[in-house]
Amino acid sequence: MTKSHLTTALKEQLAHAISGKVLFDEPLSGYTTIRVGGPADILAFPRSVEETQRLLSLADEAHIPVFVFGWGSNL
């Protein structure tokens, strides 16, 4: 996905979909155990199964590829 697809409206929709944090262009190095990783177009922290489902549904509708990871220790 190119960043041009992340319109202001889409960013607002994603940010309001959950009560957890939603970050854009966030370096992943702060989230992996060996401190490596480039920027994620979108990094979201849903707090429940329902919020996760909502995010996945929005991503699907917007054709945003999804990669789910935990603590980033074995990527």
N, CA, C and O atoms as a MOPAC input file, in Angstrom:
PM7 MOZYME 1SCF
protein

 N      0.84200 1    -1.18000 1     0.00000 1
 C      0.00000 1     0.00000 1     0.00000 1
 C      0.88000 1     1.23300 1     0.00000 1
 O      1.86500 1     1.29600 1     0.73500 1
 N      0.54000 1     2.19400 1    -0.80200 1
 C      1.28900 1     3.43200 1    -0.80400 1
 C      0.64300 1     4.40500 1     0.16800 1
 O     -0.55000 1     4.31600 1     0.46100 1
 N      1.44100 1     5.32500 1     0.65800 1
 C      0.94200 1     6.26500 1     1.64100 1
 C     -0.14900 1     7.16700 1     1.08100 1
 O     -0.95400 1     7.70600 1     1.84100 1
 N     -0.18600 1     7.33700 1    -0.23800 1
 C     -1.21700 1     8.17700 1    -0.84000 1
 C     -2.61600 1     7.60000 1    -0.60300 1
 O     -3.60500 1     8.33100 1    -0.63600 1
 N     -2.69500 1     6.28500 1    -0.36400 1
 C     -3.99100 1     5.66700 1    -0.08600 1
 C     -4.48700 1     5.97500 1     1.32900 1
 O     -5.66700 1     5.80300 1     1.63400 1
 N     -3.57300 1     6.43300 1     2.18600 1
 C     -3.96400 1     6.74600 1     3.55500 1
 C     -4.46700 1     8.17900 1     3.62200 1
 O     -3.75400 1     9.08500 1     4.05400 1
 N     -5.68500 1     8.36200 1     3.19300 1
 C     -6.28000 1     9.68700 1     3.20200 1
 C     -6.55700 1    10.12500 1     4.62900 1
 O     -6.57800 1     9.30800 1     5.55000 1
 N     -6.76400 1    11.39800 1     4.80100 1
 C     -7.08300 1    11.92900 1     6.12300 1
 C     -8.34700 1    11.27400 1     6.67000 1
 O     -8.41300 1    10.94400 1     7.85500 1
 N     -9.34000 1    11.08500 1     5.82100 1
 C    -10.59400 1    10.46300 1     6.25600 1
 C    -10.35800 1     9.03200 1     6.72100 1
 O    -10.91000 1     8.61300 1     7.73800 1
 N     -9.53900 1     8.27500 1     5.98200 1
 C     -9.24700 1     6.90000 1     6.36600 1
 C     -8.46500 1     6.86100 1     7.67800 1
 O     -8.73600 1     6.02400 1     8.53900 1
 N     -7.50300 1     7.75600 1     7.83400 1
 C     -6.74100 1     7.82100 1     9.08000 1
 C     -7.66100 1     8.10000 1    10.26600 1
 O     -7.53500 1     7.47400 1    11.31900 1
 N     -8.57800 1     9.03300 1    10.09000 1
 C     -9.52500 1     9.35900 1    11.16600 1
 C    -10.43200 1     8.17300 1    11.47300 1
 O    -10.72000 1     7.89000 1    12.63600 1
 N    -10.87700 1     7.48800 1    10.43700 1
 C    -11.75100 1     6.32300 1    10.62500 1
 C    -11.01800 1     5.22900 1    11.40700 1
 O    -11.58600 1     4.63800 1    12.32500 1
 N     -9.76400 1     4.95900 1    11.04700 1
 C     -8.97500 1     3.94800 1    11.75800 1
 C     -8.71600 1     4.37400 1    13.19600 1
 O     -8.83900 1     3.56200 1    14.11400 1
 N     -8.36200 1     5.63000 1    13.40100 1
 C     -8.05500 1     6.12500 1    14.74600 1
 C     -9.27000 1     6.08700 1    15.66500 1
 O     -9.12400 1     5.91200 1    16.87400 1
 N    -10.46600 1     6.24900 1    15.10600 1
 C    -11.67600 1     6.23200 1    15.92500 1
 C    -12.28900 1     4.83700 1    16.05400 1
 O    -13.27200 1     4.65900 1    16.77300 1
 N    -11.72000 1     3.85600 1    15.36700 1
 C    -12.28100 1     2.50200 1    15.39400 1
 C    -11.98100 1     1.77800 1    16.70000 1
 O    -12.68300 1     0.83600 1    17.06800 1
 N    -10.92700 1     2.22100 1    17.40600 1
 C    -10.53900 1     1.52100 1    18.62800 1
 C    -10.20600 1     2.52000 1    19.72800 1
 O     -9.98100 1     3.70100 1    19.46400 1
 N    -10.17700 1     2.03100 1    20.96100 1
 C     -9.80700 1     2.88500 1    22.09000 1
 C     -8.29300 1     2.87900 1    22.30800 1
 O     -7.76100 1     3.74500 1    23.00300 1
 N     -7.60500 1     1.90700 1    21.71600 1
 C     -6.14900 1     1.85100 1    21.82500 1
 C     -5.49500 1     2.81100 1    20.84300 1
 O     -6.17200 1     3.50700 1    20.08600 1
 N     -4.16100 1     2.83600 1    20.86800 1
 C     -3.40900 1     3.73900 1    19.99800 1
 C     -3.44600 1     3.28000 1    18.54300 1
 O     -3.46200 1     2.08300 1    18.25600 1
 N     -3.45900 1     4.24600 1    17.63800 1
 C     -3.26400 1     4.01100 1    16.20400 1
 C     -2.21800 1     5.03100 1    15.76800 1
 O     -2.43200 1     6.23900 1    15.86600 1
 N     -1.08500 1     4.52600 1    15.28500 1
 C      0.02400 1     5.38500 1    14.88600 1
 C      0.26900 1     5.23300 1    13.39200 1
 O      0.00100 1     4.17600 1    12.82000 1
 N      0.77300 1     6.27900 1    12.76500 1
 C      1.03100 1     6.27200 1    11.33300 1
 C      2.50400 1     6.57300 1    11.08100 1
 O      3.09800 1     7.42900 1    11.73700 1
 N      3.09000 1     5.84800 1    10.11000 1
 C      4.51300 1     5.99000 1     9.76800 1
 C      5.39300 1     5.78700 1    11.00400 1
 O      6.36100 1     6.51700 1    11.21300 1
 N      5.05300 1     4.80600 1    11.80300 1
 C      5.73000 1     4.53600 1    13.07100 1
 C      6.89100 1     3.55600 1    12.86600 1
 O      6.67800 1     2.46400 1    12.33800 1
 N      8.11500 1     3.92100 1    13.27300 1
 C      9.23500 1     2.98000 1    13.18500 1
 C      8.98900 1     1.76900 1    14.08000 1
 O      8.62900 1     1.92000 1    15.24800 1
 N      9.18100 1     0.58000 1    13.54100 1
 C      8.94500 1    -0.64300 1    14.31100 1
 C     10.11700 1    -1.00200 1    15.22000 1
 O     10.00500 1    -1.91900 1    16.03400 1
 N     11.23200 1    -0.29900 1    15.09800 1
 C     12.40500 1    -0.62400 1    15.90800 1
 C     12.12900 1    -0.51500 1    17.40800 1
 O     12.77600 1    -1.20100 1    18.19900 1
 N     11.20800 1     0.30900 1    17.80300 1
 C     10.86500 1     0.44100 1    19.21900 1
 C      9.96800 1    -0.66700 1    19.74100 1
 O      9.64300 1    -0.69900 1    20.92800 1
 N      9.56400 1    -1.58500 1    18.85300 1
 C      8.61600 1    -2.62500 1    19.22800 1
 C      9.17100 1    -4.02600 1    19.03800 1
 O      8.43600 1    -4.99900 1    19.20300 1
 N     10.44100 1    -4.15400 1    18.69600 1
 C     11.05300 1    -5.46600 1    18.51100 1
 C     12.19300 1    -5.63000 1    19.51200 1
 O     12.79600 1    -4.64800 1    19.94400 1
 N     12.48000 1    -6.86200 1    19.87100 1
 C     13.47700 1    -7.10200 1    20.91700 1
 C     14.89300 1    -6.73900 1    20.50200 1
 O     15.70800 1    -6.38700 1    21.35500 1
 N     15.20800 1    -6.81600 1    19.19800 1
 C     16.56100 1    -6.43700 1    18.78300 1
 C     16.59500 1    -5.03800 1    18.16900 1
 O     17.59200 1    -4.65300 1    17.55700 1
 N     15.53500 1    -4.29300 1    18.32500 1
 C     15.43800 1    -2.88100 1    17.95500 1
 C     15.71200 1    -2.59900 1    16.48400 1
 O     16.41200 1    -1.64600 1    16.14300 1
 N     15.14900 1    -3.44300 1    15.61000 1
 C     15.23900 1    -3.19600 1    14.17600 1
 C     13.83500 1    -3.16600 1    13.59700 1
 O     12.90500 1    -3.74400 1    14.15900 1
 N     13.69700 1    -2.49800 1    12.48900 1
 C     12.41400 1    -2.46900 1    11.79800 1
 C     12.13200 1    -1.11200 1    11.22100 1
 O     12.30800 1    -0.09100 1    11.88600 1
 N     11.69700 1    -1.10100 1     9.99100 1
 C     11.35100 1     0.13800 1     9.30500 1
 C      9.98800 1     0.64100 1     9.72700 1
 O      9.36500 1     0.08100 1    10.62900 1
 N      9.52300 1     1.69700 1     9.07900 1
 C      8.24600 1     2.29200 1     9.47400 1
 C      7.04500 1     1.47100 1     9.00400 1
 O      7.03000 1     0.93800 1     7.89400 1
 N      6.06100 1     1.38700 1     9.86100 1
 C      4.77200 1     0.77700 1     9.51000 1
 C      3.85600 1     1.90700 1     9.04900 1
 O      3.77200 1     2.94900 1     9.69900 1
 N      3.17600 1     1.69900 1     7.93400 1
 C      2.21700 1     2.71400 1     7.49300 1
 C      1.18900 1     2.96600 1     8.59500 1
 O      0.83500 1     4.10800 1     8.88800 1
 N      0.71800 1     1.86600 1     9.20000 1
 C     -0.25900 1     1.95000 1    10.29100 1
 C      0.14500 1     0.94300 1    11.35700 1
 O      0.40700 1    -0.21900 1    11.04500 1
 N      0.19700 1     1.37100 1    12.60000 1
 C      0.47000 1     0.48400 1    13.72800 1
 C     -0.65500 1     0.68700 1    14.73300 1
 O     -0.82600 1     1.78100 1    15.27100 1
 N     -1.41800 1    -0.36900 1    14.98300 1
 C     -2.60100 1    -0.24800 1    15.83900 1
 C     -2.50400 1    -1.19300 1    17.02400 1
 O     -1.94500 1    -2.28400 1    16.92200 1
 N     -3.05600 1    -0.75700 1    18.14800 1
 C     -3.06200 1    -1.52400 1    19.38400 1
 C     -4.49800 1    -1.70200 1    19.88800 1
 O     -4.91200 1    -1.03000 1    20.83300 1
 N     -5.25600 1    -2.60600 1    19.26000 1
 C     -6.63400 1    -2.82500 1    19.72100 1
 C     -6.63100 1    -3.43000 1    21.12100 1
 O     -5.69600 1    -4.13700 1    21.49600 1
 N     -7.66900 1    -3.15100 1    21.88000 1
 C     -7.74900 1    -3.61000 1    23.26900 1
 C     -8.72200 1    -4.75500 1    23.48800 1
 O     -8.88200 1    -5.22700 1    24.61400 1
 N     -9.37300 1    -5.20600 1    22.42500 1
 C    -10.32800 1    -6.30200 1    22.58300 1
 C    -10.47500 1    -7.04000 1    21.25400 1
 O    -10.01100 1    -6.58000 1    20.21100 1
 N    -11.12100 1    -8.17300 1    21.32000 1
 C    -11.40900 1    -8.93400 1    20.11000 1
 C    -12.30400 1    -8.10400 1    19.18500 1
 O    -12.11000 1    -8.09700 1    17.96900 1
 N    -13.26600 1    -7.41700 1    19.75800 1
 C    -14.18300 1    -6.61000 1    18.95200 1
 C    -13.44400 1    -5.50200 1    18.21500 1
 O    -13.71500 1    -5.25000 1    17.04100 1
 N    -12.50200 1    -4.83200 1    18.90100 1
 C    -11.72700 1    -3.78100 1    18.24700 1
 C    -10.84400 1    -4.36700 1    17.14600 1
 O    -10.68300 1    -3.75600 1    16.09000 1
 N    -10.28300 1    -5.52800 1    17.38400 1
 C     -9.47500 1    -6.20400 1    16.37000 1
 C    -10.32100 1    -6.52300 1    15.15300 1
 O     -9.89000 1    -6.31000 1    14.02000 1
 N    -11.51700 1    -7.02900 1    15.37800 1
 C    -12.42300 1    -7.33500 1    14.26600 1
 C    -12.78700 1    -6.07300 1    13.48900 1
 O    -12.84600 1    -6.09100 1    12.25900 1
 N    -13.02700 1    -4.99000 1    14.20100 1
 C    -13.37000 1    -3.72800 1    13.55400 1
 C    -12.21400 1    -3.23400 1    12.67500 1
 O    -12.43000 1    -2.80600 1    11.54100 1
 N    -10.98900 1    -3.29700 1    13.20700 1
 C     -9.82100 1    -2.88300 1    12.43200 1
 C     -9.61700 1    -3.75000 1    11.19700 1
 O     -9.35300 1    -3.24100 1    10.10800 1
 N     -9.74000 1    -5.05800 1    11.37300 1
 C     -9.55900 1    -5.97000 1    10.24700 1
 C    -10.61200 1    -5.73600 1     9.17400 1
 O    -10.31200 1    -5.82800 1     7.98400 1
 N    -11.81800 1    -5.44000 1     9.57100 1
 C    -12.89200 1    -5.15200 1     8.62400 1
 C    -12.60100 1    -3.86600 1     7.85000 1
 O    -12.76300 1    -3.81800 1     6.63000 1
 N    -12.17100 1    -2.82600 1     8.56700 1
 C    -11.82500 1    -1.57100 1     7.89900 1
 C    -10.65100 1    -1.75900 1     6.94500 1
 O    -10.65900 1    -1.22300 1     5.83700 1
 N     -9.65100 1    -2.51000 1     7.36500 1
 C     -8.49300 1    -2.77700 1     6.51300 1
 C     -8.91400 1    -3.51600 1     5.24700 1
 O     -8.44100 1    -3.20600 1     4.15300 1
 N     -9.79500 1    -4.48400 1     5.40000 1
 C    -10.27600 1    -5.24000 1     4.25000 1
 C    -11.02700 1    -4.33300 1     3.28200 1
 O    -10.80500 1    -4.39200 1     2.07300 1
 N    -11.90500 1    -3.50600 1     3.80600 1
 C    -12.68200 1    -2.58900 1     2.96700 1
 C    -11.78300 1    -1.62000 1     2.20800 1
 O    -12.07400 1    -1.26000 1     1.06800 1
 N    -10.67800 1    -1.19400 1     2.85000 1
 C     -9.76600 1    -0.21800 1     2.24100 1
 C     -8.62800 1    -0.88300 1     1.47300 1
 O     -7.74400 1    -0.20500 1     0.95000 1
 N     -8.65500 1    -2.21700 1     1.40700 1
 C     -7.60900 1    -2.99200 1     0.71300 1
 C     -6.22500 1    -2.72500 1     1.31100 1
 O     -5.24300 1    -2.57600 1     0.58500 1
 N     -6.16300 1    -2.66900 1     2.62900 1
 C     -4.90700 1    -2.46300 1     3.34200 1
 C     -4.38500 1    -3.82800 1     3.77900 1
 O     -5.08100 1    -4.54600 1     4.49700 1
 N     -3.16300 1    -4.20300 1     3.35900 1
 C     -2.60800 1    -5.48100 1     3.81400 1
 C     -2.33400 1    -5.43500 1     5.31800 1
 O     -1.96100 1    -4.39300 1     5.85700 1
 N     -2.52000 1    -6.56400 1     5.98300 1
 C     -2.38700 1    -6.64500 1     7.43500 1
 C     -1.31900 1    -7.66400 1     7.79700 1
 O     -1.24100 1    -8.73800 1     7.20000 1
 N     -0.49500 1    -7.31600 1     8.78200 1
 C      0.47800 1    -8.23700 1     9.36000 1
 C      0.34700 1    -8.11000 1    10.85800 1
 O      0.52800 1    -7.02300 1    11.40700 1
 N      0.03600 1    -9.20200 1    11.52900 1
 C     -0.15400 1    -9.20600 1    12.97400 1
 C      1.08600 1    -9.79600 1    13.63200 1
 O      1.54300 1   -10.87100 1    13.24300 1
 N      1.63600 1    -9.09800 1    14.63200 1
 C      2.73900 1    -9.67800 1    15.39400 1
 C      2.60700 1    -9.32400 1    16.86000 1
 O      1.96200 1    -8.34000 1    17.22200 1
 N      3.22600 1   -10.13900 1    17.69800 1
 C      3.16900 1    -9.94900 1    19.14100 1
 C      4.27400 1    -9.03500 1    19.61900 1
 O      4.25400 1    -7.83400 1    19.35000 1
 N      5.23400 1    -9.59500 1    20.32500 1
 C      6.30600 1    -8.77800 1    20.90000 1
 C      7.49000 1    -8.60100 1    19.96200 1
 O      8.45200 1    -7.92500 1    20.32600 1
 N      7.45600 1    -9.17600 1    18.78200 1
 C      8.49000 1    -8.94100 1    17.80000 1
 C      9.81100 1    -9.62200 1    18.10300 1
 O     10.85400 1    -9.17100 1    17.62900 1
 N      9.79600 1   -10.69600 1    18.87900 1
 C     11.04900 1   -11.34500 1    19.24400 1
 C     11.48100 1   -12.42500 1    18.26300 1
 O     12.63900 1   -12.84200 1    18.28500 1
 N     10.59600 1   -12.87800 1    17.42000 1
 C     10.98200 1   -13.96200 1    16.50700 1
 C     10.58100 1   -13.66500 1    15.06100 1
 O     10.20800 1   -14.56800 1    14.31300 1
 N     10.66000 1   -12.41800 1    14.68800 1
 C     10.26200 1   -12.04700 1    13.31700 1
 C     11.36800 1   -12.36000 1    12.32600 1
 O     11.21200 1   -12.11500 1    11.13000 1

